Amino acid sequence: MNWFETVRAGVEAIRAHRLRSALTMLGIVIGISSVILTVGLGQGAQDQVKQQISALGSNLLIVSPGSSTSTTGMRGGFGSASTLTLGDATAIADPSVVPDAKRVAPTTSTSRALTVGETNWTTSVVGTTTTWPDVRTRTLSSGRFFTANEVTQAANVVVLGSDTSTELFSFGSPVGQTVSVDGTPMTVIGVLAPSGSTASGTSEDDQALTPISTAMRLSGTSTGSVSTIYVEATSSDTLSAAYQEINALLLNAHGVTADAADFNIATQDSLVETANSTNKTLTVLLGGIAAISLLVGGIGVMNIMLVSVTERVREIGLRKALGATPSVIRRQFLVEASVLGLAGGLVGVAIGYVGASLLPSLINQPVTVSAVATFGAIGTALALGIGFGVYPASRAARLTPIDALRSE
């Protein structure tokens, strides 16, 4: 019996018991579809995190203040101190001091009430410089960003985030209109394009940007302290070098040691690694549950193949009496088990793809199904069929013709 005849005989044997075969494949179908969706959810979550981090800017370093300590000894968290200044940002921007820094954008941030007529909205008012759009890789959907001259003169101009603009202006273009920021009238000169991301739980589309000098005037701050300094490295290869240069500069400028540093420098890689650690743990946990389903499915294949061997003892004896070798008998039952595994894998993948297309709209979470996961799942299903079919096939191959023909 050649391979074609073996495969045809195996398929016919499965078709002869359609319901039993379908129930046998059910465990593999559930396991494979679970694997597809589990891996897809994990990959989708990681892709979403990378997209959100990338929206912060390319080759980005985020310098934030250290922690503060009150007179009672109560220590605040990172960012609670006022240890970073405009002078620090100017020093970082000096190419002779930090040659691997391409652009620098210091920012201050306070929560303010914005009013347009009878409409009001409280949002984060961010004071920054003209380099902010380039450092943060943001574009404008309308209007323009403020100029260096407007920063120098502390002009009353503002650029709104897309969500902030929508909340304040229900119709018409906001550009050219006036917004009151805690009673100070300011002219809207631009609206940011949506970024579709968040950073540290704060929407990147719900904010109002003003020149940093204007923001300090509004808050009555004369110390020149800033809340964050965003630094864009010259390339991804020089990100680590820029990190070291900024760290050394600030330690020297603040007169502190590395153990007592009053600032913190975060990179995109560290943010991605932190955000993905939980996702990876959950993916492994759910993947383990899916693996148990696959194991149960494989045991089901072995069970039904053992039943098949028992039912077809006389057929096996007749084939052997007509000259079939043990290897031919073994191959026939292995093919049947392989077909069951492969068919279950294909159906499981199909269900997984259907689930991947429906789940995002139900749970608001992206599901990314990769070709590697798809072919890996099909290969796993086929391997399960073969692996759990070896024992039943070997048992069939060991039957002697005379004993098989005598059985009832």
FENQUIHU-V419979 format. One record per residue. N is the residue number from 0. RES is the residue in three letters. PSI is psi as a letter, one per 20 degrees, with the letter a starting at -180 (NA if undefined). OMEGA is omega in degrees with one decimal (NA if undefined). NEAR is the number of other ideal C-beta (glycine too) atoms within 10 Angstrom. Layout:
n: {N & N}
res: {RES & RES}
psi: {PSI & PSI}
omega: {OMEGA & OMEGA}
near: {NEAR & NEAR}
This chain:
n: {0 & 1 & 2 & 3 & 4 & 5 & 6 & 7 & 8 & 9 & 10 & 11 & 12 & 13 & 14 & 15 & 16 & 17 & 18 & 19 & 20 & 21 & 22 & 23 & 24 & 25 & 26 & 27 & 28 & 29 & 30 & 31 & 32 & 33 & 34 & 35 & 36 & 37 & 38 & 39 & 40 & 41 & 42 & 43 & 44 & 45 & 46 & 47 & 48 & 49 & 50 & 51 & 52 & 53 & 54 & 55 & 56 & 57 & 58 & 59 & 60 & 61 & 62 & 63 & 64 & 65 & 66 & 67 & 68 & 69 & 70 & 71 & 72 & 73 & 74 & 75 & 76 & 77 & 78 & 79 & 80 & 81 & 82 & 83 & 84 & 85 & 86 & 87 & 88 & 89 & 90 & 91 & 92 & 93 & 94 & 95 & 96 & 97 & 98 & 99 & 100 & 101 & 102 & 103 & 104 & 105 & 106 & 107 & 108 & 109 & 110 & 111 & 112 & 113 & 114 & 115 & 116 & 117 & 118 & 119 & 120 & 121 & 122 & 123 & 124 & 125 & 126 & 127 & 128 & 129 & 130 & 131 & 132 & 133 & 134 & 135 & 136 & 137 & 138 & 139 & 140 & 141 & 142 & 143 & 144 & 145 & 146 & 147 & 148 & 149 & 150 & 151 & 152 & 153 & 154 & 155 & 156 & 157 & 158 & 159 & 160 & 161 & 162 & 163 & 164 & 165 & 166 & 167 & 168 & 169 & 170 & 171 & 172 & 173 & 174 & 175 & 176 & 177 & 178 & 179 & 180 & 181 & 182 & 183 & 184 & 185 & 186 & 187 & 188 & 189 & 190 & 191 & 192 & 193 & 194 & 195 & 196 & 197 & 198 & 199 & 200 & 201 & 202 & 203 & 204 & 205 & 206 & 207 & 208 & 209 & 210 & 211 & 212 & 213 & 214 & 215 & 216 & 217 & 218 & 219 & 220 & 221 & 222 & 223 & 224 & 225 & 226 & 227 & 228 & 229 & 230 & 231 & 232 & 233 & 234 & 235 & 236 & 237 & 238 & 239 & 240 & 241 & 242 & 243 & 244 & 245 & 246 & 247 & 248 & 249 & 250 & 251 & 252 & 253 & 254 & 255 & 256 & 257 & 258 & 259 & 260 & 261 & 262 & 263 & 264 & 265 & 266 & 267 & 268 & 269 & 270 & 271 & 272 & 273 & 274 & 275 & 276 & 277 & 278 & 279 & 280 & 281 & 282 & 283 & 284 & 285 & 286 & 287 & 288 & 289 & 290 & 291 & 292 & 293 & 294 & 295 & 296 & 297 & 298 & 299 & 300 & 301 & 302 & 303 & 304 & 305 & 306 & 307 & 308 & 309 & 310 & 311 & 312 & 313 & 314 & 315 & 316 & 317 & 318 & 319 & 320 & 321 & 322 & 323 & 324 & 325 & 326 & 327 & 328 & 329 & 330 & 331 & 332 & 333 & 334 & 335 & 336 & 337 & 338 & 339 & 340 & 341 & 342 & 343 & 344 & 345 & 346 & 347 & 348 & 349 & 350 & 351 & 352 & 353 & 354 & 355 & 356 & 357 & 358 & 359 & 360 & 361 & 362 & 363 & 364 & 365 & 366 & 367 & 368 & 369 & 370 & 371 & 372 & 373 & 374 & 375 & 376 & 377 & 378 & 379 & 380 & 381 & 382 & 383 & 384 & 385 & 386 & 387 & 388 & 389 & 390 & 391 & 392 & 393 & 394 & 395 & 396 & 397 & 398 & 399 & 400 & 401 & 402 & 403 & 404 & 405 & 406 & 407}
res: {MET & ASN & TRP & PHE & GLU & THR & VAL & ARG & ALA & GLY & VAL & GLU & ALA & ILE & ARG & ALA & HIS & ARG & LEU & ARG & SER & ALA & LEU & THR & MET & LEU & GLY & ILE & VAL & ILE & GLY & ILE & SER & SER & VAL & ILE & LEU & THR & VAL & GLY & LEU & GLY & GLN & GLY & ALA & GLN & ASP & GLN & VAL & LYS & GLN & GLN & ILE & SER & ALA & LEU & GLY & SER & ASN & LEU & LEU & ILE & VAL & SER & PRO & GLY & SER & SER & THR & SER & THR & THR & GLY & MET & ARG & GLY & GLY & PHE & GLY & SER & ALA & SER & THR & LEU & THR & LEU & GLY & ASP & ALA & THR & ALA & ILE & ALA & ASP & PRO & SER & VAL & VAL & PRO & ASP & ALA & LYS & ARG & VAL & ALA & PRO & THR & THR & SER & THR & SER & ARG & ALA & LEU & THR & VAL & GLY & GLU & THR & ASN & TRP & THR & THR & SER & VAL & VAL & GLY & THR & THR & THR & THR & TRP & PRO & ASP & VAL & ARG & THR & ARG & THR & LEU & SER & SER & GLY & ARG & PHE & PHE & THR & ALA & ASN & GLU & VAL & THR & GLN & ALA & ALA & ASN & VAL & VAL & VAL & LEU & GLY & SER & ASP & THR & SER & THR & GLU & LEU & PHE & SER & PHE & GLY & SER & PRO & VAL & GLY & GLN & THR & VAL & SER & VAL & ASP & GLY & THR & PRO & MET & THR & VAL & ILE & GLY & VAL & LEU & ALA & PRO & SER & GLY & SER & THR & ALA & SER & GLY & THR & SER & GLU & ASP & ASP & GLN & ALA & LEU & THR & PRO & ILE & SER & THR & ALA & MET & ARG & LEU & SER & GLY & THR & SER & THR & GLY & SER & VAL & SER & THR & ILE & TYR & VAL & GLU & ALA & THR & SER & SER & ASP & THR & LEU & SER & ALA & ALA & TYR & GLN & GLU & ILE & ASN & ALA & LEU & LEU & LEU & ASN & ALA & HIS & GLY & VAL & THR & ALA & ASP & ALA & ALA & ASP & PHE & ASN & ILE & ALA & THR & GLN & ASP & SER & LEU & VAL & GLU & THR & ALA & ASN & SER & THR & ASN & LYS & THR & LEU & THR & VAL & LEU & LEU & GLY & GLY & ILE & ALA & ALA & ILE & SER & LEU & LEU & VAL & GLY & GLY & ILE & GLY & VAL & MET & ASN & ILE & MET & LEU & VAL & SER & VAL & THR & GLU & ARG & VAL & ARG & GLU & ILE & GLY & LEU & ARG & LYS & ALA & LEU & GLY & ALA & THR & PRO & SER & VAL & ILE & ARG & ARG & GLN & PHE & LEU & VAL & GLU & ALA & SER & VAL & LEU & GLY & LEU & ALA & GLY & GLY & LEU & VAL & GLY & VAL & ALA & ILE & GLY & TYR & VAL & GLY & ALA & SER & LEU & LEU & PRO & SER & LEU & ILE & ASN & GLN & PRO & VAL & THR & VAL & SER & ALA & VAL & ALA & THR & PHE & GLY & ALA & ILE & GLY & THR & ALA & LEU & ALA & LEU & GLY & ILE & GLY & PHE & GLY & VAL & TYR & PRO & ALA & SER & ARG & ALA & ALA & ARG & LEU & THR & PRO & ILE & ASP & ALA & LEU & ARG & SER & GLU}
psi: {p & r & h & g & h & g & g & g & h & g & g & h & h & g & h & h & m & g & g & g & g & g & h & g & i & g & g & g & g & g & g & g & h & g & g & g & h & g & h & g & g & g & h & g & g & g & h & g & g & h & g & g & g & h & i & h & r & q & l & p & p & o & p & q & r & b & q & r & p & r & h & j & j & p & p & r & r & p & i & i & r & m & i & q & r & h & h & g & h & g & g & h & i & o & h & i & g & n & h & j & p & g & q & p & n & q & q & q & p & q & p & q & p & p & p & o & c & i & p & q & p & p & a & o & o & p & p & a & a & i & i & g & h & g & h & j & l & q & r & p & h & q & b & r & r & q & r & h & h & h & g & h & i & l & q & m & q & q & p & q & q & g & g & g & g & h & h & h & o & h & q & r & p & h & p & i & r & p & p & p & o & l & i & o & p & q & p & o & i & r & p & q & q & q & h & k & r & q & p & k & i & p & p & i & i & n & r & p & p & r & q & h & h & g & g & h & g & h & i & k & p & j & i & j & q & q & h & q & o & p & p & p & r & h & r & h & h & j & g & h & g & h & g & g & g & g & g & g & g & h & g & g & h & i & l & r & r & h & h & k & p & k & r & p & p & q & r & h & g & h & g & g & g & g & h & i & g & g & g & g & g & h & g & g & g & h & h & h & g & h & h & h & g & h & g & g & h & g & h & h & g & g & g & h & h & h & g & g & g & g & h & k & g & h & g & g & g & g & g & h & h & j & j & p & r & h & h & g & g & g & h & g & h & h & g & g & h & g & g & g & g & g & g & h & g & g & g & g & g & g & h & g & h & g & h & h & h & h & g & h & i & h & j & l & p & q & o & o & o & q & h & g & h & g & h & g & g & g & h & g & g & g & h & g & g & g & g & i & i & g & g & h & g & h & g & h & h & i & p & q & g & h & h & g & h & i & q & NA}
omega: {179.1 & -176.0 & -179.9 & 179.6 & 179.3 & 179.7 & -180.0 & 179.7 & 178.5 & 179.1 & 178.8 & 178.7 & 178.5 & 179.4 & -179.8 & 178.9 & -172.7 & -176.7 & 179.8 & 179.8 & -179.8 & 178.7 & 177.4 & -178.8 & -172.9 & 178.9 & 179.0 & 179.3 & 180.0 & -179.4 & -178.2 & 178.6 & 176.7 & 178.4 & -179.5 & -177.2 & 179.6 & 178.9 & 179.2 & 177.8 & 178.7 & 179.9 & 178.3 & 178.4 & 179.1 & 177.6 & 179.4 & 178.2 & 179.5 & 179.3 & 179.7 & 179.1 & 179.1 & 179.3 & 176.5 & -178.0 & -179.1 & 178.4 & -168.2 & 168.3 & -178.6 & -179.9 & -179.5 & -179.6 & 176.8 & -178.2 & 178.6 & 176.7 & -178.1 & 179.8 & 178.5 & 179.5 & 179.8 & -178.0 & 175.7 & 178.7 & 177.1 & -180.0 & -177.4 & 179.6 & 177.3 & -173.1 & 179.2 & -177.4 & 175.1 & 176.9 & 176.7 & 179.9 & 178.4 & 179.3 & 178.9 & -178.4 & 179.3 & -177.1 & 178.1 & -179.9 & 178.4 & -175.1 & -177.0 & 175.0 & -178.1 & 179.4 & 179.8 & 179.5 & 174.4 & 179.4 & 166.5 & -176.9 & 174.7 & 177.9 & -177.0 & 176.1 & 177.3 & -176.3 & 173.0 & -176.3 & 179.8 & -177.6 & 177.6 & -178.8 & 178.4 & -177.4 & 179.1 & 176.7 & -175.0 & 174.0 & -177.0 & -177.9 & -175.3 & -177.9 & -174.0 & -178.8 & -179.2 & -179.3 & -177.2 & -179.6 & 178.4 & 177.7 & -180.0 & 176.9 & 176.3 & 178.0 & -176.6 & 174.0 & -178.5 & -174.4 & 177.9 & 179.1 & 178.6 & 176.2 & -179.1 & -176.2 & -177.8 & -176.6 & 179.0 & 178.5 & -177.1 & 173.6 & -175.1 & 169.0 & -175.3 & 179.2 & 178.5 & 178.9 & -179.5 & -179.0 & -175.7 & -176.6 & -177.3 & 178.4 & -179.4 & 179.7 & 178.5 & -174.9 & -179.4 & 179.7 & -174.2 & 176.3 & 177.3 & 178.4 & -175.6 & 176.2 & 179.3 & -180.0 & -179.6 & -177.9 & 176.5 & -178.7 & -179.3 & 176.7 & -179.8 & 172.5 & -179.3 & 176.8 & 179.5 & -177.6 & 176.4 & 175.9 & -179.7 & 176.6 & -179.7 & -178.4 & 177.1 & -179.7 & 178.9 & 180.0 & 176.4 & -176.3 & 176.7 & 171.5 & -174.2 & 176.7 & 177.7 & 179.6 & 179.2 & 177.1 & 179.9 & -177.8 & -179.5 & -178.5 & 178.2 & -176.7 & -178.7 & 179.4 & 179.4 & -177.7 & -178.4 & 172.2 & 177.3 & -178.8 & 175.8 & 177.9 & -178.3 & 176.5 & 178.3 & 179.9 & -177.8 & -178.1 & -180.0 & 179.1 & 177.9 & 177.1 & -178.6 & -179.2 & 179.7 & 179.2 & -179.8 & -179.8 & -176.2 & 176.2 & -180.0 & -177.7 & -177.7 & 178.2 & -179.8 & 176.6 & -179.7 & -179.8 & -177.8 & -177.0 & -180.0 & 178.1 & 179.4 & 179.3 & 179.6 & 177.1 & 177.4 & -178.3 & -179.5 & 177.5 & 179.7 & -178.5 & 179.4 & -177.0 & -175.8 & -175.7 & 179.1 & 179.5 & -179.6 & 179.1 & 179.3 & 179.1 & 178.3 & -180.0 & 179.8 & 177.2 & 176.8 & 177.1 & 178.0 & 179.0 & 176.9 & 177.2 & 177.9 & 178.8 & 177.7 & 177.4 & 178.1 & 177.1 & 176.9 & 177.5 & -179.6 & -179.1 & -176.6 & 177.5 & 175.2 & 176.4 & -179.9 & 178.6 & -179.6 & -178.3 & -171.9 & -179.6 & -178.8 & 177.1 & 179.7 & 178.7 & 179.8 & 179.3 & 179.8 & 178.8 & 178.7 & 173.6 & 179.2 & -179.5 & 176.9 & -179.2 & 178.1 & 178.4 & -180.0 & -178.6 & -178.8 & -178.5 & 175.1 & 177.9 & 178.4 & 179.3 & 179.4 & 178.8 & 177.0 & 179.6 & -178.8 & 178.9 & 176.9 & 178.3 & -179.6 & 177.8 & 178.5 & 177.5 & 179.2 & 178.5 & 177.9 & 179.3 & 177.0 & 177.8 & 179.7 & 178.9 & -177.5 & -174.3 & -177.0 & -179.8 & -178.2 & -175.5 & 179.3 & 179.8 & -178.7 & 176.1 & -177.6 & 179.5 & -177.9 & 178.0 & 179.4 & 179.3 & -179.0 & -179.3 & 176.4 & 179.6 & 178.9 & 178.0 & 178.4 & 179.1 & 178.2 & 179.2 & 177.4 & 179.1 & -179.6 & -176.0 & -178.3 & 175.7 & -177.3 & -176.7 & 177.6 & -179.9 & 178.5 & 179.1 & 177.8 & -177.5 & -177.3 & -179.7 & 176.2 & -176.3 & -175.1 & 178.3 & -179.5 & -177.8 & -178.9 & -174.1 & 177.6 & NA}
near: {15 & 8 & 9 & 8 & 11 & 17 & 16 & 13 & 15 & 20 & 14 & 10 & 19 & 22 & 9 & 10 & 15 & 9 & 7 & 13 & 21 & 15 & 12 & 27 & 28 & 17 & 21 & 32 & 24 & 18 & 27 & 31 & 25 & 23 & 27 & 27 & 24 & 23 & 24 & 25 & 24 & 22 & 19 & 20 & 21 & 18 & 13 & 16 & 19 & 15 & 13 & 18 & 20 & 15 & 17 & 21 & 23 & 17 & 22 & 21 & 25 & 19 & 23 & 19 & 23 & 21 & 14 & 16 & 12 & 9 & 5 & 5 & 6 & 8 & 10 & 13 & 9 & 13 & 18 & 15 & 18 & 16 & 21 & 26 & 18 & 18 & 13 & 24 & 23 & 13 & 17 & 23 & 19 & 12 & 10 & 5 & 16 & 21 & 13 & 21 & 23 & 20 & 20 & 24 & 24 & 28 & 20 & 22 & 16 & 14 & 8 & 20 & 13 & 21 & 18 & 17 & 10 & 5 & 12 & 12 & 19 & 13 & 21 & 16 & 25 & 21 & 27 & 26 & 20 & 17 & 19 & 23 & 19 & 15 & 24 & 22 & 15 & 20 & 10 & 17 & 12 & 16 & 17 & 11 & 20 & 22 & 14 & 11 & 10 & 18 & 19 & 10 & 13 & 17 & 18 & 18 & 22 & 26 & 28 & 30 & 24 & 21 & 17 & 27 & 24 & 16 & 18 & 21 & 19 & 8 & 4 & 8 & 12 & 22 & 19 & 10 & 13 & 14 & 23 & 15 & 20 & 12 & 8 & 14 & 10 & 19 & 13 & 23 & 22 & 20 & 21 & 26 & 13 & 16 & 21 & 12 & 16 & 13 & 16 & 9 & 5 & 12 & 18 & 21 & 19 & 19 & 19 & 25 & 27 & 28 & 26 & 25 & 17 & 24 & 25 & 20 & 16 & 21 & 14 & 6 & 15 & 8 & 9 & 17 & 18 & 28 & 16 & 18 & 26 & 22 & 28 & 22 & 24 & 16 & 13 & 11 & 10 & 16 & 20 & 14 & 16 & 24 & 18 & 12 & 19 & 25 & 16 & 13 & 17 & 21 & 16 & 11 & 15 & 17 & 8 & 15 & 8 & 8 & 5 & 10 & 15 & 17 & 22 & 14 & 18 & 16 & 18 & 19 & 12 & 12 & 19 & 16 & 12 & 11 & 16 & 17 & 10 & 11 & 17 & 13 & 11 & 14 & 19 & 11 & 10 & 17 & 15 & 10 & 12 & 20 & 15 & 12 & 20 & 25 & 14 & 14 & 27 & 25 & 13 & 20 & 28 & 19 & 13 & 23 & 25 & 16 & 14 & 23 & 21 & 12 & 11 & 17 & 17 & 13 & 16 & 24 & 20 & 14 & 21 & 21 & 12 & 8 & 8 & 18 & 12 & 14 & 9 & 16 & 23 & 19 & 19 & 24 & 27 & 22 & 23 & 27 & 29 & 21 & 20 & 28 & 29 & 20 & 21 & 32 & 29 & 18 & 18 & 30 & 22 & 14 & 17 & 25 & 17 & 13 & 18 & 19 & 11 & 11 & 17 & 15 & 8 & 8 & 10 & 7 & 13 & 17 & 24 & 17 & 21 & 12 & 7 & 10 & 20 & 19 & 11 & 14 & 26 & 18 & 12 & 20 & 31 & 21 & 16 & 29 & 29 & 18 & 15 & 23 & 27 & 15 & 15 & 24 & 22 & 15 & 17 & 26 & 21 & 10 & 19 & 11 & 15 & 11 & 11 & 19 & 15 & 11 & 12 & 4}
